[in-house]
């Protein structure tokens, strides 16, 4: 019996699949470092051999459990995923459509450093406000989130949406809207797969990639333009050795995490006195 058990253990060990080691995330960068990297990006001619994430894994580089933390198409409520310091008296809420989820990896990095209790309310294709009134799961989800925000009364509410969404009335001490990111003419990974030796073929001019959208000006609203963190005169799908986009519309979690220091400084909500 011992011999059989030993043989089984050996066979099972031989059949076990060891996942390949994942490359470490690039460290967070200061604003000066990010702007310098963006300026230097147009000089990249060939795909870096240590590109992170790889082209083959870019689509999965989301940075959180989207099935658990984002409301599905028919859902009108969800228990928020909570990150950071759960015992903190400083409540921060991130809310929006898939663009909010895109920034969650960066916000997850910031929350424990700033001792925030970060709650995430995300529902793809359901912005925090909509230009027209309708009745459906998105509208019910929006009403549910507003009710939760009013109950929590967070020190900071961060909203990220597709452009042209009207914003909700003030429901937090501080309301911050993250500016929209450029949209590529095609998926960054797809273009780079065809042009690994000629990366400039995947560059996009800044005017072509942006629509100049900016939310309504309103007292108590702080708008953070993120375009300088992504584009110089052109928008590039690779900055340093980091793949910036996982499709046409959304950043990779790896690049979002690289921006966590810049975003933290831009949000400018200090850690509570301890």
N, C-alpha and C positions, 0 to 999 in steps of 0.2 A: 504493500500500500504506500509506504514511504517513497519507494522508487517511482510508482505511478504518479504520486503527488508531485515529486520532483520534476518528472518529465513534463507534466502539465504546466507547472510553473515556468519551466524553461521555454515551452512552446508559446505560452501566453506572452512572456516577456519578449520573445522574438517577433510576435505579431503586433505588439504595441506600436502605435505610430507616435513618434516624437515630433511635435510641431516644430517647424523651423524657427529659430530665434528671430524675434521682431527687432528691427532697427530702432534705436532709441529716438524719442522725439527730439527735435532740435530745441535748444534752450529758448526760453522766452527772451525777447529782444526789447531794448529800449526804443523809444521813438526815433532817436537819431540813427540807431542801427537798422531799424526797419526801413526808414526813408533812404538810407544809403544802399541797402540791399535792393530796394525797388528801383533806384536810379541805375544800379549796375546790372539789373536783370536783362535789359535789351542786348547786352554784350554776350549773353549765352548763345552759343551756336549749335552745340550738340547736347544731347540729353546726358545729364550727369550720371555716371555709373552707380552712384549711391543714392539715386532718386528715392525720396521718401514722401508718401508711400509709393510703391511700385505702380506702374500703369495697370497691372492685372488686379491689384487689390484696392485701387482708388475708390471704386464704387461702394465698397464696404467700409470705407474710412469715415464712419459717421460719428463715432466717439461716445455713443450712449445707446441704451436699449430703446430704440424707437418704438418697438412693439409695446413696451410697457409704459413708456413715458409720454407718448403722443396719442391723442384721441383718434380713434378710427373714423372713417367717413360717416358712419351713422351714429356715432356716439355724441351725446350732448353734455357729457361731464366725464371727469376722470379724477382719480386721486392723484394729486401732484407728486412727482418725484422730488425728493428733498435732498439737497447737497450741502456740504460745508459743515458749519457748526450748528448742529440741531438744537443745542441749548442756548444759542445766542439770542439776545434781545433785539438784534438788528435784523429785521426782515427785509429781504429783497425778492422781488418777483420778476421773472423773465416770461414774457407772454408774446404770442404771435403765431404766425403760420410756420411753414418749414424753414423760413429764414431765421426764426427764433431758435429752432433746433440746431441750425447751422452754427450759431454763436454759443450754444450750450457748452461745448468742450472748453472754450475759453473761460466762460463764467464759472465752470466747475473748478478750474484752476485758481480763480480769484477768490472764491467763497471761503475756503479754509484759511487762506492767508489773511483775509480781512475779517475773519470771524463773523461771516454772514450766515444766516439761515436762508438758503436760496431755494425757492420753490419755482418749478417750471410748469407752465401751462401752454402746451403746444398742440395745434391741430393743423396738419397740412391743408392748404387751400382754404384756410379760414382765418383771415387777418383779424387783428384786434378790433378793427372797425371796417365797415364796408360802405362803399359809395352809394349803395341803394338799399332800401329796406326790403326785407323778405322774411319769410317764416320757414324755418327748417333746422336741421341739426346744428348748423354753424351759428345761427342766431341764438339758439337755445344755449349752445356752449358759451357764446360770448356773454350772455346774461348771467350764466352760472359763474364764469370767471370774475365778472365785475362784482357779483355778490361776495365772492370769496375775498377779493381785494379789499372791499369795504370793511369786511370783518377783520382782516389782518391789519389793515392800515400800515402798509410797508413804508419803511424809510426811503426805499428806492423802487420804482417800477420801471423796468427796461422793456421797450417794445421794439420788435423787429418784424417788418411786414414787407410784402411786395409793395411797390410804389402805388400811389393814388388812393390809399386807404385813409378814410377820415379817422381821426383819433378820438378815443373816448374822452369824456369830461374828466377833469382832474380827480384822481382817486388815490393819490399817494402824496407824501410830502415832497417827493421829487420825481418828476416824470422825464425819462430820457428816451429819445428815439434814435436808434442806430440807422444811419444813412444806408441807402441801398448799395449793393455791390454791382460792378459791371457784369453784363451778360455777354458771354462769348458767342460768336456765330455758330460754333459747333462744340461738342464735348471736348474739353481740354485733353483728356486721356486718349480719345479717338484720334484727334489731330496729331498728337505727339507720337502715337504708335506708327503713323504713316510717315512722320517727319523727324525721326530720332536724330538724323544727321543734319537736319536743317530746321532747327527749332523756330527761327524767325517766321517761318511759314504759318505758325500758329499765333503770332502776335496780332493784336487788334488795336486800332487807333482808339485813343481815349474817347473822342466824340462818338465814334461808332458804337462803343461798348456801353455808353451811358446815355440816359435820356434826360439828364438834368433835373430829375425829380427831387423835390424838397417838400417836407410837410408844411402845413399851414403854420404861420407864426402865431404864437399864443403865449400869454404870460404864464410862467411856471413850467414851460416846456423847454427842454434842453436838447438840441439837435447835435449829434456827433457825426460829422462826415467821415466816412471810412475810405473814400476813394484814394487818398494819398497813401494808404497802407497797401495799395494794390497796383496802382498805375503811376507811371511818369507821363511822358507824352504818349506812350503805348501801354497796353495792358498785356502782361505776359503770363502764360500758364505755369511757368517755373520761376521761382525766386530762390536764389542760392541753390541748394540741392533739394528743395521742397516743392512737391507738386501742389499747386495752389487750388485747382478746381478738381472736383470729383465728377462733374458733368458740365453742363453749360452755365448752370445757375447757382451752384452752391460750392462753398469752400470745403476743402478736406478738413477733417478734424485736426490733422497734423498742423496745417497752416493756421487754423483758428487758435490752437494752443500756443503757437509761436507768437501770436498777437496778444496773449493774455496780459502781459505787462503793459503794453500800450493801451489796451482797453481799460485795464484797472486804473491807470492814471487819468484816462479821459473821463471815466465815471466819477472819479474824485469824491468818493464817499469814504472817509477815513474809518479805520477800525475803531470799534468802541474802546473807551479807556478801560484797561484791565488792571 
